[in-house]
Amino acid sequence: MNIAQEPVQPLLDFALRQRGPRRCVGCHTGSSGEWGEALKFRAIQIAVAETVCYTSGNRNRTRSQMPTIQRGDATLHYYLDDFTDPWRDSPDAIALQHGFSRNGNFWYNWPPLLSREYRVIRPDMRGMGRSSINPARYEPTLDTLMGDLLAILDDAEAEQVVYVGESFGGIMGMQFAHDYPERCRALVLCNSPCRLTRRESATPGGSWLATMEEGGIGAWSAATIDYRLDMRHAPEGLKDWYIAEMDKTPGEIGQALHRYLDSLDFGPHLKDIAVPTLLLTGDESLTTGMEQQEFMASQIPNSRLDVWHGLGHGVNVIYPEWCVERIREFLGETG
């Protein structure tokens, strides 16, 4: 779209239809006829930057989207951020998959670092974030979650992605790379174990499940925060935000997924992952542990382990710039 050649009023009317009345600093609000030139220009910016779908080659794109699709009983939501050059017909895609009882917002500081080079896809796992399902019908399995992921990638027209997963999202990534190597250009595992074991006494109230049942995911997250966030490195405010975001996950969803996680062990299948794999972790993580990380790196044929020394869990949230730098370097080396 050439803005200089587009008539102002149609774009303004389009922005109004899509966005509704919008307040602009320094301008008064009202109907389209009452808006001044400055607000008209702002409306054009909104229409172009946020709403107008334009064509580049064979690809229809918008800069930022929040699509939803239906898959069986589940409504699946994902974020799509694409600020690549509009003349590039097929820019690479990168999928950022969150972990247990989290959502796509946990990657909030990654799209600004990646979306000029990649189409950035951030799925909300079923039952979490803006993806919904009746908790009574929620039966988590890796096969179900793989189907969800593939449906989202198909909807986003992403034939192949660099898959980045954190914690349980990394276990999903191992399954994805193992089962669908043709769709996985590379695999990045942030703080990701290949197996999780039950820690019955991890909270003051006893078992993790009991804490979830009594206080919800927020109470459980607060009681076990050291397992997923190193407070020595976390900026002020991150802990409260982190817990509040996790608390958005219904307790029944978290409990069902937690029970399922106890049965997972991807260790025997690591040797069959054929795609280039980068492991990113802190060496003091209570969830992953260096022994397990080194085991994974030794088993996955084409892999590299990068470690932030003196850091616990949460490297992807606390140090996104370091993670992205390592990923760029790794992709440059592996092609």
N, C-alpha and C positions, 0 to 999 in steps of 0.2 A: 504494500500500500504506500503510495506517494502522498504524504500529508499535504504537500504544497498544492497538489492538484485536486484534492478532495474538497467539496463544498462543506462549509462549516456546519450549517443547520442539520443536515442529515446525520452527521457524526454526533452532534450534540443530542439530537433526538434519540439516536441509538443508545448513547450512554445513559440517558435518562430512563429509557425503557429497561435497560439491563441492570442499572445500579440504583435507580431511584434518586430523589434529591440528595445531594452530597454537599457537605459543608466545605468551603475552601477558605483558608486563612486569608484575610484581607478582602474577601468578597461577601456579599450578602447572598442568602439562599432564597429560593422561590421557584416559580414556574420558569420554563425555558425562556419565555418572552421577557422575563425580568432579569435574567442573568446578564452580567456585564461581559465585556470581551475577555477579561482575565479568566473568568469562570468558564467561558466557552472554551478557551484554550486548555484549561485544566480538564474539562470534560472530554476533549479530544485525546488528551494524554491518557486518561482513564480508559477510554474506549479502545485505544490502540494497545496500551501496555497490559491491560488486564482482561479485556473482553473480546476484542475483535479477533476473529480467526482468519489467518491469512494463509496463502498457499506458497510453498517453496518447493519447486519441482513437483513431485507427486505427493508431497506431504503437507497435510493441514496441521497447523500448530497454533497454540496460544502460548503466551509467556508463562503463565501460572494457571494451573487447573486443579480442581478437586473433584474428579469424576467418581461416580459410584456405578457399580454393576451388580446384577442379581445373579447369584449362583445357588440354586436350590433354596434352602431356607435362609441363607445368609445374604445380607447386603454388604458388599465389599467396597470400601473406600480407599482411594490412594491420592497422594499429592504428586503432581507432575510439574516440575520446574524446568523450563527450557529457554535459556538466554543465549543459545548458540547463534552464530551468524546466520541470517535468514537465507543466504544463498547456498548453504551447505545442505545437500539433499538428504543425506543419511548420517547425521552425527551419531556417535556412539551413545549408548545408554548405560546408566549405572543404577542399580537397585539397592536401596538402603533398607534392610529389614531389622526392625526392632526386636527386642527380646521379651522375656516373660512379663506379662501383664503391663506392658508399656504400649506405646503407640508411635506413629510417625513423627510426632512433635519432638521426640527425643533426638532427632537428627536436625533440629532447627538451625544449627550453626554450620551445617555441611553444604546446603544448596548455594549459598553465596560463594563458597570456595570451588564449586564444581560446575555450576550450571552454565558457565560460559563455554565449557568444553564438552559437556555431556548433557543429555536429557536425563534429569534426575528423578527417579521414581521412588516414592516412599509409601509402601503399602501399610495400611492398618490391618493387623491380623484379625481374623473373624472374632467378634465379641469384644474387640478392643478399639479404642479411639472412636472414630466415626463409623467403623464397621460393626454391624449389629447382627445378632441372632438371638432367638429365644433361648435363655440359659437351659431350659429343660430339654432342648434339642441339641445342645452343644456336646459333641463327642469328638475331642481332638485326636487326630492321628496325623502322622507325617504325610500319609497319602492324601488326606483331605487338604492339608495345608499346602501341599505341592499343587494340587488342583486349583486352589485359590490363587496361588502365585502365578501359575501359567495363565489363568483367566485374566489376571490383571496385566501381565506382560502382553498378552494378545490384544487386549483392549487399548493398551498404550502403543501398539504397533512396534514393539521392541522384540525383534527376532532373536537378538543376542544381547546379553548384558554382562557387565562386570558386577558381580554380586558381592555386596558387603553386608555381613551379618554380625550382630553383637549378641553375645551370650547365647540364649536359646535360638535367636535368629541365625547364629552361626551353625548350629546343628541342622537347622533347616537348609542352610547353604550347602553343607556337606552332602545332604540327601539330593539337593538340586544338581550339584556338580556331578554326583555319582550317577544319577538317573538320566540327566539331560545335558551331557557335556557339550552337545552341539549348540545349546542355548546359553552356555556359561563361558564367556571369554576368559575370565579369571575369577578366582575366589579369594575374598579377603575376610579373615576371621578376627574380630575384635573381642578380646576377653572371652573367647568361646571355648568351652570344654567339649570333649567328645562324649562324656558321660557325666551325669549328675547323681549324687548319692543323697539319701535322706539324712537330714540333720535334725533329729527329734528335739534336741535341747538347744536349738539355735536362738530361741526367744525366751525372755523371762517367764512367759506364761506356759512354757513347755514346747509342744510341737508347733511347727509352722502352720499346719492345717488348723489347729485349734485357735491360733491367733487370727487367722483369716476368718474363721467361722464366727468368732466373737466380735471382732472389731473391723472387719473388712480388709481390703487390700491396702488401704492407707495405713492402718494400724500395723499390719504385718510389715509393710515397707519401712515404716519408722523404726520398728523393733529390730530389723535386719539390715539397716541401711549400709552397714560396713561391708556387707557381702557384694554390694553393687556400686558403691561410691566411696572413693577415698577422700574423707573429709579434710585431710591434711592439705590436699591440693585443690579442693573444690572452692570456687569463688563464693562470696557471700550471697545468700539467697538461693543457690542452686539446690540445696537439700530440701527446703520447703517446697520449691517448685516441683522437684522430682517426686516427692511423696504425693503432692496434690494431683499430679498427672497420673501416677499409678492408681490413685484412689478412684479414678474414673472407670476403671475396669470393674465390672460387677463381681462380687465375691464368689458367686457360683461358678463363674468362668475361670477365675484364678484357681479355685480349689480343684476343678476338674482337670485343668491343664497341669497343675502341680502333681496330681496323682499319676498322670500319664508320664510326666518327665522321669519319674522314678524307674520306669521300665526301659528307658532309652540307654543304649550303649553303642555308639557308632565306631568304637575302636577297631573291631574286626574288619571294617570296610574301608578304613583310611587308605590302605595300600592300593585300592581300586580307584581312587580319585585321580583322574588323568589331567585335569586342568591346572595351570599355574596357580599356586596357592601362597598367600602371604598371611602370616599370623602376627597380630599386633597385640601386645599385652604389657601390663605392668608386672614386675617380678614379685610383687607382694600381694597379688590378688588372692583373696580368701576363697573365691569360687573356682578359679581355674587352676592355679598353682603351677609353678615352673616345671615340676616333674611331669605333669600331664601335658603341658605345652611342648616340652622337649620330646616327649613320646610322640605326640602328633606330628611334629616336624620331622621326626625320624621315619615315620610310617608313610607320610604322603610323599610320593616320588619327587615331584617338582615343586618344592616348597622352600620358604624362607621364614625365619623367625626373627622379628625385630622387637626389642624389649626396652621399655622405659624403666630404668632402674630406680628403685625407691618409691614406686607407685603401686597402689592396690588396684581395685576394680574401677572401671569407668573411663578408660583412656579415650574412648570415642567421644564422650561428652565433655571431659575436662580439657583435652588437648586435641581438638579436631584438626588444627593446622599441621601438627606433627603427623597425624594419621594420613592426611591427604598428601603431604609431601612424600611420605613413605610409599603410598599407593602410586603416585605419579612416577616415582623412581622405579618401582617394581614393574609397572606396565611398560615403561621405556626399555627395560632390560629384557622382558619376556616377549615383547612384540604384540 
